[in-house]
Amino acid sequence: MMTYDNPYMVTDDTSYLMGVIPQRPFDRCLQQCSNDEFCEFVARLWDVSDWETTVTDNIVEAMNDTRRERLLVVPPSRLSRLPLAFSALNVLPSGLSSGNVRRDFDGSIDRVVVPYDTEIRGYPRGLADVPVVDSTALRHRLLYGIDADAAEELCLDILGVPLRAEQWDDTNEQEGLIGRLTAGESASALASRRTVLGLLGIGALGAVAFVLQERSGEDSEAPPLDEPAPTPETAPDTTFEFELEGEFLQITHAGGESIETDQIVVEGDGFVGEPRFAWSDSLQFEEGSTVEAGDAIELTVRDDLALEVIWDDTETLATFEETAPEVSEADPIPDMSFEFTFTERVVTVEYTGEDPIRAEHVQFRGSDFGDDGQLGWNDATVVGQGVVERTDFVSFEADSTATISAYWVTPSRQVLVEQFTGPDRPLDPSDESFPAYGGTTANTGYLAENAGPTGEITTMWSFESEREIQSSPVVVDGVVYVGDFDTMLYALDAVDGAELWRFELESGVVGPSAPAVADILESESEEHRQTVFVGDAGGTVYAIDAQTGESIWQRSVLDGVTAAPVVAETEDGPVVVFTGPRENHPTLVALDARDGTRQWWADEDPDFNIIARSHPAVADGTLYTGSLGGAVTALDLEDGSERWRRPREEEQRVEAFLAVSDDTVFATTVGGSIFAFDSEDGTEQWGVEWNDQILNTPVLIPNLEAQQEDDSSEDSDAWDGVVIGDITGRVVALDSSDGDVRWEFDAGSSVGSASAVTGSDGQPALYFGTTDGEVFGLDAASGTVLWDFEPEELTLGTIWSPPAVVDSVVYVSYEHGEVYALTEE
């Protein structure tokens, strides 16, 4: 993520972190707060982080010099079902539903603040579009983001415990007790320790208070120490019965004493949602009511179950276990494969796997086949089959433009096995392309031959990934390539968004990294092969056949790849250059694009200090890059040797990509400056400074016409433009010769992505997105708005990467996992 969007900025000084409150006791303290106390805690935490806050009900409004945020604070009493918490507060962010309940809210919710760890408890279902600030983030902000004395005072005032104390020590015997008590262990483990707690003369919550008071040396607001320990005699004499039908488990109070709903939870593994479900979370029961004989709840479950019904977090009243049968189509995944053959509007699919599988688990999904692009194996046969064995086949009608994916589907998982693309896909291969981040190896962002939309905009199609997307899309020969934050690289038809193939990486495509597509001449066959190059967060880099989606080669060369690759020609052949950390030292590595053989490293000099985000620019055999220390460096593309370096102050670190045009290199700094250097020797030509952060690549636009008051084109001055945007939403066009401002535009929110520029049939146009998810098209010469687009789904999130513009279509990716294709109406 971009630095300015992280409200939990850490300091360099971590020496005071010894002896701080562990995460689990901190969680428990937050969860014992009242609603008002937790709201006050959140508001004060933002206050001491240089925000101004106001609290209305459960909404904390926070504002600083550049941003305004609305925080929905979810009370500790409503943790288990966040959609219900929204409903109870009569608030639902746009796009969020709770069952069949859906409400509109007259102001956006920027973040949801909850007093628990979402990694432990599981990410709340239905909140994929709302960033969640959990207890881990709150604790980090206390420790790293604010003054130590203010953090200590806040913890003592609201939570009643110290933030830092010698007693907060993992070696302390009672720390071990509280650590075990609050580490999220199973209910049976907690129940088995009831005797230990009883020996101390306290109950489960009393144990928390005891340990906190032992450490703090003063009273806390936890329950009193003389709370009686639960004993088997105090637990209700109640029985429960379980009935499992398919994906649903019914738990029924079968007899005995009634119990308050707040005292019963179901905890364990195997049911959908969080691993802890309170009885009162069920829609038919309210908090404070009682559960009588015959009352029941129903849970959606998976194949393997291990559940406990727990009373008052201390006593296990009933247990249930169910292990899925070991069948070939369930677990492990069978050895299976399919082979597709297309002949005259008929696709034949033959099963070529070794393991027999059940026909009911085979599904075909895609477009331009069947009735709606989805068929099961049995749907495609005259007589249904029970088991599919090697050489069995089915046939069904399909167009030559069909895209078909064969999935193996069970109640617990879906596995993509094979993909087929019809001979007439992609639908409309084009001469126009946008093959890499920044459009060209020089990162100019400008493609004069491409056309972009200039009129009113509509959505041509949208595609939803399984995970969030920070990667920039690239487009070549009618195919859009984009990677997501999980493990997938997608190839989509540029005309209708149909998935042509997907390739599974070892980890995700993160930050400003993106694919790059190039036509590579193979050494042995002497044939050209269009190749997609991409790197993942684990440091593995890939060369993938653009037509089939099959791996050509892959290498593990870095500790992580967080910038887009650049492909360029050398005297010895094509190389692809990746950027990222290696042994905790940022570096560049150049590989032979044909087989992945390493050509050179650029980290032999310990002072080189390349930042992992800074994607290199290449022009005329020279590679240019920026660094954490603020330096701009030029390297020989053939061997990585240094040609020149121009160091600057550290606060002027070059975090965005560089751009090169003619004889000038342009670089922006995080501190809010842009500089122009001579590309031959690095001499600084000019610099412009202002106070707002710039985190995107400058875009270079040649031969712009100066605007005349009478709209006359006679004697107009042509100028070359440099366009940048900052975190305030300010977009500025500078004259590339001297840095003079030619025009300004206010986008209304931070500009986190670089721009793309097209010739647009003689009218150069600029396209970019904002952190609010809005996309703009501007006249590049004047800054006049040609159009702006904001999707109906306002919760799609930030646009972190520049769009690609091809054939009057703008392709843009959203943080929450969508790719949109925008064109003129």
N, C-alpha and C positions, 0 to 999 in steps of 0.2 A: 504494500500500500504506500501511497505518497506520505511523506513525513508529516505534512501539515494536517492531515486528516486523522492523526493519531492523538487523541486527547490524553493519552497516558505516556507522554514523552518522558523517558528516563534521563537521569543525570549521570555524569561520569563517575561521581563519588558514590561508591557502594560500600564504603568501609564501615558504615554504621548499621549494616544489615544483620550483624551478629545479634542473636538473642531477640528476634522479633516473634510476634505471635504466629504460630503455625496456621496453615490454611483451615484445617478442620475446626479447631476452637473458634477461629474467626467466623467461619460459617455459622456455627451454632449460636454465637453471640448475635449475629445479624438476625437469625431466625427467631430469636426470643424477643426481638424488638416489637413494639406496637407499630401500627400503621403510621401514626404521627411521628414516632421516633425514627423510623426508617426513612421517611420523607425528609425529616430534618437532617439526618445523617448525609443523605445524598446531596441536599441543597448546600450544606456547609462544606462538603468535600469539593463541590464545584466552586463555591465562593473563594476558598483559599487557593484555587487553581487559576485565579484572576478572571473568573466569570462573575457576572452579576446575576443573581437568581431571585425568582419569586415562586411561591408555592401556592397552587390552587387545587384543592382536593388532592388527587394523586398525580398531578402534572407539575413538574418542575421546569420552569422556563429559564434557560441559561443563555447569556449573551456576553460576548466580548467584542473587541474592536472590529472583527471581520465576520463573525458568525453568530447565528442564533440557532439554538437547539431546543426542542421540546422533548422532555424525558418523561416517559410514563413509568412511574414507580409502582411496582407490583407488591402489595403487602405480603409480609411473611406468612400470613394465614391462608393465602391463596396460591401457594407455590405449585401444587401438583398439576393443575390444569390451567395453563396460562390463557387459552381462549376463554375459559369460564371467568377468569379474573377480569379480562377485558369486558365481558358481558356484564359482570357485576358492577363494574365501574361505569357502565353505559358508554363505553368507549371501544371502538374497533378501528385500528388503522385501515386505510383503504386497501382492499384486496384480501383482508383477513376475515375468515368466517369461523364461527363456533357452532359446529353442528349445522343445523339449518338456520341458525340465527345470523343475520348480517346487518350491520349498522354502518351508517356513514358518520364520519367525524369531521367537524368543521375546521380542523387544522391538522396538519400532518404530525405524526409522531416520528421523530428522528431516531430515538433509541428507546429500548425497554430496559429498565434497571431491575434486576432480580437478586435476592439475597442468597443465591446458591451457585454452585459451580456447574455450568451447563455441560461440561465434559463428563462430569461424574453422573449427573442426573439425566443427561441426554438432551439434545436440542429440541425445544418444544415443537411439536407438530403444528403446522399452520402458521409458523412465524418465520418462514424462509425469507420473507421480504423485509423484515424489521431487524436491524442490528440489535443484539442483546449484550448489555453490559452485565456480567455476572460477578459473583463474589470474588473470583480470582482477579478480575480486572479492577474491582474496587480496592482490593488489598494492594495490588501493584501500584495503584495511584497513590495510596497512602504512603507506601514505602519509597517510591521513586519520583513521584511527580509533584510533591508539595514540600513545604518546609517541615523539617523533622519535629520541631516543637509544636507546630500547628497540628500535625498528624497525631502526636501524643495526646494533646489536649482534646481533640475530637473523639478519640477512642475512649478516654476516661469519662468525658461528659456524657456521651450517648450510650456506649457499650458497657461502661463501668469496669473496664479492664485496661491495663497498660498495653501500648503497642510494642514497647521494647522493655525488656526486663531480663535480669540474669536468670530468672527462673524459666524463661522460655528456652529450654535446652532439651534437645532430643535424648540426651543421656540421662536426664532426670527421670527417676522411677515413675513419678506421677505424670510427667509428660508422656511417658510410654502408655500409661493408662488412658489418658485423655486422647492420645493419638489413636489408640485402638478403638476407643468408644466412638470417635467421630470420623473415622476414616472410611465410612460407607461400607462396612462389612455386612455380612448377611445377618438377618434377624436372628437366626439360630445361634450364631456366634455371640451376638449381644445377649441373648437369653441365657446362654451358658455361662456368661460372666456375672449373672445376677447375684450369685453367691459371693463372688469377690466383692461386689459393691455392697452387699449386705454386711460383710465383715467390717466395712468402713462405717456402717450405720447410716448409709444414705442411699437414695434411689438414683436412677439414671441421670436425671437432671440435677439432682443434688451433687452427683459426682463432678459434673461440670463446674458447679459453683465452688465445690471444695477445692478443685485444682486451680481454678482461677484465683480464688482468694489466697491460696497458699503462695501463688506466684506474685500477686499484686501487693499483698500485705495490707489490703484494705477491703472494705465491704464492696460487693458487686451487686448488680440488680438481678443476679440469677436467683433461682428458688432457694429458700432457706436450707441450711445444712441439716436441720432436724426433720426433714421430710422423711417419712417412714419408707423403708425399703420395700418394694413389692415382694410378695411371697406367693407361693402357690395358693395359699388360702385366699388372698385378695383377688386373684385372677378369676374371671367368671367361669362358671361351669357350663360351657357352651360347646356344641359340636357343629361341624360344617361338612357338607357333602359337595362333591365335584362331579360335573357331568360334561364330558368333552364330545362335541359334535363338529367334525371338520375343523374349521378355523376359529371356533368359538368355545370358550370354557365358561360354564355357569357355576358360580359358587353360591351355595344356599345355606342360610342359617337353619340347621336341621333340628334344633331343639336345645332347651336349657335356658339360661338367663338371657335377658335382653342386654344389649350393649350400645353405648352411644356411638354414633357414626364416627366421631372424631377420634375414637380410641382404636379403631380397626384399620389396619393397612394390609395390603397384599404386596409382598416383596419377593424378588427373585429374578430368574431368567426365563425368557421364552415368550413373554407377551409383548405385543406391539405398543410402543410408547416408552415412557420412562420406566425404569426398573422398580419403581415404588408407586403404588396406586392406593390412595386413601379411599375408604368405603364411601366417604362423603363426596368424592369426585364423580361418582355416578350421578347422572342427571336426575334420577328419580329420588335421590336422598339429599337432604339438606344438612348443613352443619348443625350440630346440637340435637338432631333427632335421634331416635333409637332404632336399632335393628332387632326385629322380632323373629320368632320362628316362622319360616316360610319365605322371608325376604331374601332376595337374590340379586347379584350383579352379574354382568356378562362381560368377558374380556376377549379381545381378538388376540389369538396366540399363533405361535409358529410351530415348527415340528417338535422341538425339544423343550420340555417344560420342567422347571424345578422351582415351585412356589411355596410360600409359607403365609398363613394368615396369622397376623401378629396383633396382640393386645397391648396397648400403651407402650409400644416400643420395647417391651421387656419379655413378654411371654408368647411363645409359639403355641397357638391353639390348634392348628391343623396344617398338614403338609400335603403336597401333591406333586408327583413326578410322572412324566410321560416321555419316553424316548422314542423317536421316530424309527420305524423298522429300517434295517439296512437293505435297501433295494437298489438295483443298479441305476435307476433314474433319479435317485434322491441324493445320496451322499456316500461315496465321493462322486464327483461329476463323471459321467461315463465317457469313454473314449469314443467320440462321435464326430462325424464330418459329413458334408453333403457336396454333391457335384451338380451344377446347373447346366442345362443345355437349352438353347433357344433356337426354334425352327418355326418360321411362318406363324407367328402369333401364338405359339405354344411353348411353354416352359416345362421341361421335364426335370424333376429333382430326384436324384438317386442317392440313397443312403449308403455312404462308403465307410461308416465307422465300424469298429470292431465289436463294441458292446451292443447287444440288443437294447432297445429303449421302447417305452410305451408310446403309442401313436398320439394319445391324448396330450402328451407333453410337447409336441412339435407344432410350432406356429410360424407362419410366414407373414411378415409385415413389410409395408413399403407403399409404393404408389404404382398406378397404371396396371393393375392386375386384379382379378376377382371383382367382387361387387364394390368393396370399399377399401381395398388395399390391405386386407387381413383375411387369412385363411388358416385353418388348422389342417394337419395332415389328413385327418378323416374327412374334412370338408372337400378335399380334392380327389377323393376316391369314390367309386360307385358303391363299394361295400366297405364299411368301416373296418379298420385293422386294429387289433389289440396290441400287438408287438411288431415293431419295425426292426427288421434284421438286414444285414449287409446285402446289397443289390436290390432291395425293395425300392420301388419308385412310385411317384405320383406325377400327373400331368395336369396343367390347367392353362386356360387362356390368359395371355398377357400381351401387352403392346411392346413394341421394340424400344419404347422409352421407359419400360418398367424398372423399378428399383426394388429388390427383394432381399430381406434379411431373414435368415432362418434362426429362430430362437428355440431354446430348450427351456420350458416354463413349468415350474412347480409352485405350490403355494408359498414356498419359502424363498425362491430365487428365480432370476431370469438370466440366462446365459446366451449371448450372441455367438452363434457357431460359425456361420458362413454368410457372405453377402454376394449378391449378383447385381450387375448393372447392365441394362439393355444396351444393344449396339448403337442406338441413337441417343445415348446420353453422353455428355451433357446436351441439353436441348439446343443451345445456341452458342457454340464456341465463338469467341470474339477475337478480333485483332488487338483490341485494347486489353491492357493488363495492369495490375497493381501488385507486383511480385514480391514485395518485401516491406517491412516497416519503413516508413518514410518514402516509399515508392521507388526509390533508386538507391544504388550503393552509396551515393553521396549524401543521402538523407535530406534532400532538398524538399521533399514532399510535393514537388511540382511535376506534373506530367502534362505537357502541352497538348499531346495528341488525344488525351482522354476528354470525353464530354461529361459534364455534370448537370444535374437538374437545376433550373433557375426559377421555375414557377411553383405553384402550390403543390404540396407534397402529400402523398398517401403511402400506406404500407403495402408493398408488393407481396411480401411474405415475412414470416418470422419463424425462427427455429429455437427450440428450447433444449439446452444441454442438461445433463444430469447434475452438474455442479456449476459454480460461478465461473465467469470468464473475465480475465484481465487481459488476455491476448488480443492483439490487433488482428483483424481478418486480412487475408491477402487473396487476390483474385487473379487467376491465370486460366486462359482457354475455357471460360465459362464455368469454372469451378471455384468455390470459396473454400479456403482452408483456414481453420481456426482451432486453437487448443483450449481445453478447459482446465480448471484448477484441480481436477481429480487426476485422471490418467488418460484422457481421450484426446486424440487429434481427429477432427472431423473433416470430411470432404463433402461439400454440399453443392447441389446444382444451383448455379447463380440465378436461374430463371424462376424456379419455384421452391427452392430450399430443400428439395428432396435429398435425403442422405444417400450419397453414393457409396461411401465406405467409412469405416472408422478404424483407427489404429490405436491399440492400447500401449501406452508408455508405462515406464516403471513408476513414475510419479507425475505431478501436474506441471502445466505450463503456467508460470507465475510472473507477476509484475509486468513490466513492459516487454517481456519476451514474446516472440511471435514466430510463426513459420517463415521460411523464405523459399521461393521456388525458382529453380534455374534449369536450363537445358544443358545437360552434361554429356560430353563426348566420351563414351566408354573406351578405355585403353585397348582392351583385348578385341572386342567386337567391332570397334570403330563405328558404333551406332550411337545416335543421340538418344538419351533417355531423360524425360522430364522428371526431376527429382525434388522432393520436399525435404528441407532440412529443418530440424527443430531440436531444442534441448529442453530437458526437464529439470525440476527442482532438485533432483538427486544427483545431478551432474552427468547423466547419460545423454549423449547426443546421437541423433538418428538421421539416416538417409533413407527415404521411403519412396517407392515407385508411385508417381502421381496418378498413374492410370489405374493401377490395381490395388494400391494401399498395402503392398507387401514390402517387407524390410529388405533393403539392399545391403546396408551394414549399420552397426551401432557400436559405439565405444563409450566406456566410462572414463572420462578424462578430467572432470572437475568435481568439486564438492557440491556444486549447484550451478545451474544456468539461469540467470535472471535478466538477460538481455537478448535481443533478437540476433540471430546469426547474420553475417554478411558474406555473400559469395562473389568472388572476383577472380579474374584471370591473372596468372603469372607466366613467366617464361617457361616454367616447368609444368604448366597445366592449371586447372581450376583449383582454388582453395576455398574452404569455408572457415570463417573465423568465429569462435565462440568466446564469450566473456563470462567470468564468474570466479568465485573463490576457489582456491586450491591450497590445502593445508593452512587455512586461516589467512591466506594472502591472496588478494585479488589479482587476477592475471588474465592474459589473452592466450589462446591456443589456436594455431592454424593447422588444419587437417587437409589432406588431399581429398577433394570433393568426390573423387571416383571410388576410393576404397577406404577412406578414413585414416590413412597413414599420417602420423604426426609429422609436420614440417618444421615447426618451431614453437617455443614458449616465449613469452615476453615478461617473465617474472624473475629473471636472473639477477636483476638489479633490485635490492631490497627497498630502495627508495622510489621504485616505479609507482606503486600505490594507486593502481587503477581502481576505480569504483566498480562494483559488480553490476551496477545499473547502466553504466555508460556504454551504449552500443556504438561500435566504431563506425566511422565514415571512411569510404575509400574513393580516391580520385587520382588518376594518373600514376598508379603504382605506389601510392603512399597511403598509409592508414593513419587516421587521426582519432584520438580518444581523449577523454577527460579523466580527472582523478579526484579522490577525496581531499587531497591537499590543495586543490584549486589549480593544478597544473594542466596545461594543454600540451600533448605530446604527439609528435609525428614519427612514425616508424616505417621502415622499408617493408613493403608487402612481401618481398621475396624471402627475407630471412629474419624479419622482426627486429633488426638493428635500429637504434635510435638515430633519427636525423636531426631533430631539435626538440627542445622542451622549454616551455615558458611557465615558470612557477608563479603562483599568486598566493595571496593570503588564504589561510585555512578556511575562514568564514566565507570565502568566495568559491567553495568547492563546486566543481562542475559535475552535477549529478544527472543532467539530461544529456541526450545524445547531441553530437555536433553535426553541423551541416556545412558542406563545402560547395562553393560556386566559383567558377573561373579561378581566380588567384587568391581567394579569400576564404578563411575558415571562421565560422561564427559559432560562439559558445555562450550559453547562459549559465548563471550561477544561482545556487539556492538563495544567496543573500539578496538577489534581486537586481542583477546586472546582466548586460549583454556586451560582449567584446568581439571585435573583428581583428584577425591576425593574418599576416601575409602567409600564404600557404607554402612558400619556398623556404623562408627562414624564421617564421614565427614572429616577426616584428609586429607589435601592436599598432593597428591603424587608427582605431577609435574605441571608445567605451562609453556606455550610458548606464547610469546607476539610478535605482529608486528603491524604496524600502520594502516592497512586496515580493514574496518568494515567486520564483519562476522555476517550474519543474517540468516544462515541456520543451521539445526541440524547436528551434527556430525554423520557420518555413521561408523558402527563398522564391521570389516571384519576379521574373525579368520583364522588362519592357512594359511597365504600366504607364498609362497615359494620365498626365496631370489633369484634374478636373477644372474646367473653365466655368466662370459664373454664367456665361451666356450659352453654355453647352456647345460652344464651337470647338471643333477639333483642330482648327488651324493654329499653327505655331505652338501647339501644346508640347510640354516638356515630358519626355519619356524618362522614367526612373525605375531602378531595380529595387524591389521591396523586400524587407525582412519582417515577418509577422511573428509575434510572440503573445502569450497570454499568461496571466498570473493568478494567484489564489483569490484575489478580490473579484475576479470576473472581468478584469480590464484586458481587452485585446488591442494591441497597438501595432501599427504598420510604420516601420522606420525606413528611411532612405539608406540603402546599403552602402552608399559611398561615404556618408558622414554621420549616420545615426540620428538625423533629424526626424522628428515625428511628422508623419504625413496625415494620419487619421487615427482616431480612437473609437472603440466600441465597448459598451458595457453589456456583458452577457448575463449579468444578474446573479451568477454563482461561479464558483471557482472553475478555472479551465485547467483540468488535470491532464488532458490529452493534447498531443500535437495535432496539427491540422493537415488536411490534404487539399491540394490545389489542382484544378484542371483548366485546360484551355477553354472549355465550354463554348466551342464554336466562335472563338474570337473574343469572348468576354470572360477573362480569368475569374474564377470563383473559388472562394475559400470555404472549407467545410470542417467543423469541429464539434465536439461534445463537451458537456459540463458535468460537474459532480452532482448536479440535480437531475441528470438524465436527459437534458434538452439538447437537441441537435440544431445547429445553425448553418445556413448558407448565406455568405456575404459576397457582395461585389468586391473583388480584391483590390480594385483601384481606389474605391471611395469608402469602403466599410459599410455601405448601405445594405440593409437586410433584404435578401432575396426571398427567404422563407425561414421559418423555424418550425421544429417538430417536437412534440412531447407526447409520448405514448399514453394511451388510456390507462394502462397499468402503471400508475405513478410510482410504484414501489420497485421498479426494475433495478434501481440503484445507479451508482456512479458509472460514467464512461471514462475508463482509465487510459484507453489507447486510441490512436487516431483511426478514423474511418478509412475505408478503401473506396475509391470512386471509379466506376467503369461503366461505359455505355449508359450514361445518364442515371445511374443507380448508385446510391450511397449505401454501403454496407457497414454497419456499426455494431459493436458488441457491448453488452451491458454486464455490469458486475455480477448480477444475480443469475446469469446463465443464459441470456437470450441474445440471438443475433437477429437484427432487423435489416431488411432490404427496403429502402425508401426510394420512390421515384415520383415523377410528376403525374398529377391526376390526368 
